Amino acid sequence: MAEEDDIFEKFSEHFFMDDTFASKMEEFMKEHCDAFADDEEQKLEYTTIYGKYQELFDQVMKEFLESQGVTVEQFHALCTKVMAGEDEERKATINMFLAVSDYDVFLQEMQRMAEEKRG
């Protein structure tokens, strides 16, 4: 249990307090947001860019976990255990992390960044 607690705390710190993760994701988004318009149309290009975003997201996560001596499968099992448990704070942490990779959240953020860039 202590090892799981340690892994979860390091994960939380890395993804929510360390600027490395946020910087990589933001850099990607800034490079690709020009393709996104603020309209109802869902262009095929959006899903292609989202796929690349997911690949980067997965890569960054995998690199962090491996640096901690944890596999993606082990971390997935830990998250499944947390979601089935009673710790609401940890459940909220996992849900926030999952929201970062959600397509609708991604789309809204890309449209917002594109609008800011257009000025």
GIWO-V356470 format. One record per helix or strand. SS is the DSSP state (helix for helix, strand for strand). FROM is the first residue (numbers start at 1). TO is the last residue. Records with the same first field share a line. If there is no record, write none. Layout:
# GIWO-V356470
SS: FROM-TO  FROM-TO
This chain:
# GIWO-V356470
helix: 2-16  19-35  44-67  72-84  88-100  103-118
